[in-house]
Amino acid sequence: MTSLRLDAIDESLVELLAQRMALSRQMGELKRSHDLMVLQPERYDAILSTLTASASAKGLDPTFLRKLFELTHAESIAQQL
């Protein structure tokens, strides 16, 4: 039963990532139409700080969360271009 729950959670993660990338593509279109930079370093730093604190509060390794978010964000940027 535990492996089935893990499978369901993994599938949910994939679905959430797909949704995030779809939104990233929409954000890319919006940013292009308003001549905005794709990468906004101040926002990235603020989000990373908030997520790292949230991960820590939930018992997750902040370094793991940082690596995961950096990969996710890099793909998000690629989707916006």
PAZAPA-4460 file (N, C-alpha, C; in steps of 0.05 Angstrom, whole numbers, plus 32768, in hexadecimal, padded with zeros to 4 digits):
% residues 81
    n_x    n_y    n_z   ca_x   ca_y   ca_z    c_x    c_y    c_z   seq   type   mol
   8010   7FE8   8000   8000   8000   8000   8011   8019   8000     1      M     A
   8027   8019   800E   8038   8030   800F   8043   8037   7FF4     2      T     A
   804B   8023   7FE4   8056   8028   7FCA   8040   8035   7FB7     3      S     A
   8027   802D   7FBB   8012   8039   7FAB   800E   8056   7FB2     4      L     A
   8011   805D   7FCC   800F   8079   7FD4   8026   8089   7FC8     5      R     A
   803E   807D   7FC9   8055   808B   7FBE   8051   808F   7FA0     6      L     A
   8047   807B   7F92   8041   807E   7F75   802E   8094   7F70     7      D     A
   8019   8096   7F80   8005   80AB   7F7D   8011   80C7   7F82     8      A     A
   8022   80C9   7F96   802F   80E2   7F9C   8041   80EA   7F85     9      I     A
   8051   80D7   7F7B   8062   80DC   7F64   8053   80E6   7F4C    10      D     A
   803C   80D9   7F47   802B   80E2   7F30   8021   80FE   7F35    11      E     A
   801A   8104   7F4E   8011   811F   7F55   8027   8134   7F50    12      S     A
   803F   812C   7F57   8056   813E   7F53   805A   8144   7F35    13      L     A
   8057   812F   7F25   805A   8133   7F08   8043   8145   7EFD    14      V     A
   802B   8141   7F07   8015   8152   7EFE   8019   816F   7F07    15      E     A
   8022   8173   7F1F   8028   818E   7F28   803E   819C   7F18    16      L     A
   8053   818C   7F12   8068   8197   7F01   805E   819E   7EE5    17      L     A
   804D   818E   7EDA   8041   8194   7EC0   8031   81AE   7EC1    18      A     A
   8021   81B1   7ED6   8012   81C9   7EDA   8024   81E1   7EDD    19      Q     A
   8039   81DE   7EEC   804C   81F4   7EF0   8059   81FD   7ED6    20      R     A
   8061   81E9   7EC5   806D   81F0   7EAC   8059   81FD   7E98    21      M     A
   8040   81F4   7E99   802C   8201   7E89   8029   821F   7E91    22      A     A
   8028   8224   7EAB   8027   823F   7EB4   8040   824F   7EAD    23      L     A
   8057   8242   7EAE   8070   824F   7EA7   806F   8258   7E8A    24      S     A
   8064   8247   7E78   8062   824F   7E5C   804F   8267   7E59    25      R     A
   8039   8268   7E68   8027   827F   7E67   8035   8298   7E72    26      Q     A
   8045   8294   7E87   8053   82AB   7E93   8068   82B6   7E7E    27      M     A
   8074   82A3   7E6F   8087   82AC   7E5B   807A   82BD   7E46    28      G     A
   8062   82B5   7E3D   8053   82C5   7E29   804C   82E0   7E35    29      E     A
   8043   82E1   7E4D   803C   82FA   7E5A   8054   830C   7E5D    30      L     A
   806B   8301   7E66   8083   8311   7E6A   808D   831B   7E4F    31      K     A
   808C   830B   7E3A   8094   8315   7E1F   8082   832B   7E15    32      R     A
   8068   8329   7E1A   8056   833D   7E10   8058   8357   7E1F    33      S     A
   8063   8356   7E38   8067   836E   7E48   8085   8376   7E4A    34      H     A
   8096   8369   7E39   80B2   836F   7E38   80BF   836D   7E54    35      D     A
   80B9   8357   7E63   80C4   8353   7E7D   80D9   833D   7E7C    36      L     A
   80EC   833F   7E8E   8101   832A   7E8F   80F5   8310   7E99    37      M     A
   80FF   82FA   7E8E   80F5   82E0   7E97   80FF   82DB   7EB3    38      V     A
   8118   82DE   7EB8   8123   82D9   7ED2   8122   82F2   7EE3    39      L     A
   8115   82F0   7EFA   8112   8306   7F0D   8120   82FD   7F27    40      Q     A
   813A   8304   7F29   814B   82FA   7F3F   813F   8300   7F5B    41      P     A
   8134   8317   7F5F   812A   831E   7F7A   8113   830B   7F81    42      E     A
   8101   8306   7F6F   80EA   82F4   7F74   80F4   82D8   7F78    43      R     A
   8107   82CF   7F68   8113   82B4   7F6B   811E   82B1   7F87    44      Y     A
   812E   82C4   7F90   813B   82C2   7FAA   8126   82C2   7FC1    45      D     A
   8111   82D2   7FBE   80FC   82D3   7FD2   80ED   82B8   7FD4    46      A     A
   80E7   82AD   7FBC   80D8   8294   7FBB   80EA   827D   7FC7    47      I     A
   8103   827D   7FBF   8115   8268   7FC9   8118   8269   7FE7    48      L     A
   8119   8281   7FF2   811C   8285   800F   8102   827B   801D    49      S     A
   80EB   8282   8012   80D2   8279   801E   80CF   825B   801D    50      T     A
   80D5   824F   8006   80D3   8232   8002   80E6   8223   8014    51      L     A
   80FF   822D   8016   8112   8220   8027   8109   8220   8044    52      T     A
   80FE   8236   804E   80F4   8237   8069   80DC   8224   806D    53      A     A
   80CB   8224   8059   80B4   8212   805A   80BC   81F5   805A    54      S     A
   80D0   81EE   804A   80DB   81D2   8049   80E6   81CB   8064    55      A     A
   80F5   81DD   8070   8102   81D7   8089   80ED   81D3   809F    56      S     A
   80D8   81E3   809F   80C2   81E1   80B2   80B3   81C7   80B0    57      A     A
   80B4   81BB   8098   80A6   81A2   8093   80B8   818A   8095    58      K     A
   80D0   818E   809E   80E3   8178   80A2   80F2   816F   8089    59      G     A
   80F2   8180   8074   8101   817A   805C   811C   8187   805D    60      L     A
   812F   817B   8051   814A   8186   804F   8149   819F   803D    61      D     A
   8150   81B6   8047   8150   81CE   8037   8162   81CC   801E    62      P     A
   8178   81BE   8020   818A   81BB   8009   817C   81AB   7FF3    63      T     A
   816D   8196   7FFB   815E   8186   7FE8   8149   8198   7FDA    64      F     A
   813B   81A8   7FEA   8126   81B9   7FDE   8133   81CE   7FCB    65      L     A
   814A   81D9   7FD3   8157   81EC   7FC2   815F   81E0   7FA7    66      R     A
   816A   81C8   7FA8   8172   81BA   7F8F   8159   81B5   7F7E    67      K     A
   8144   81AB   7F8A   812B   81A5   7F7B   8120   81BE   7F6F    68      L     A
   811F   81D4   7F7E   8114   81ED   7F74   8126   81F8   7F5E    69      F     A
   8140   81F6   7F61   8152   8201   7F4D   814D   81F2   7F32    70      E     A
   814A   81D8   7F33   8144   81C9   7F1A   8129   81D1   7F0F    71      L     A
   8115   81D3   7F20   80FA   81DA   7F17   80FA   81F6   7F0B    72      T     A
   8108   8208   7F19   8108   8224   7F0F   8117   8226   7EF4    73      H     A
   812D   8217   7EF2   813C   8218   7ED9   812A   820E   7EC1    74      A     A
   811B   81F9   7EC6   8109   81F0   7EB1   80F3   8204   7EAC    75      E     A
   80E9   8211   7EC1   80D5   8226   7EBE   80DF   823C   7EAD    76      S     A
   80F8   8245   7EB1   8103   825A   7EA1   8105   8251   7E83    77      I     A
   810E   8238   7E7F   8110   822D   7E64   80F4   822D   7E56    78      A     A
   80E0   8227   7E65   80C4   8226   7E5A   80BA   8242   7E53    79      Q     A
   80C5   8256   7E61   80BC   8272   7E5C   80C9   827E   7E43    80      Q     A
   80E0   8273   7E3B   80EF   827F   7E25   80E3   8278   7E0A    81      L     A
***
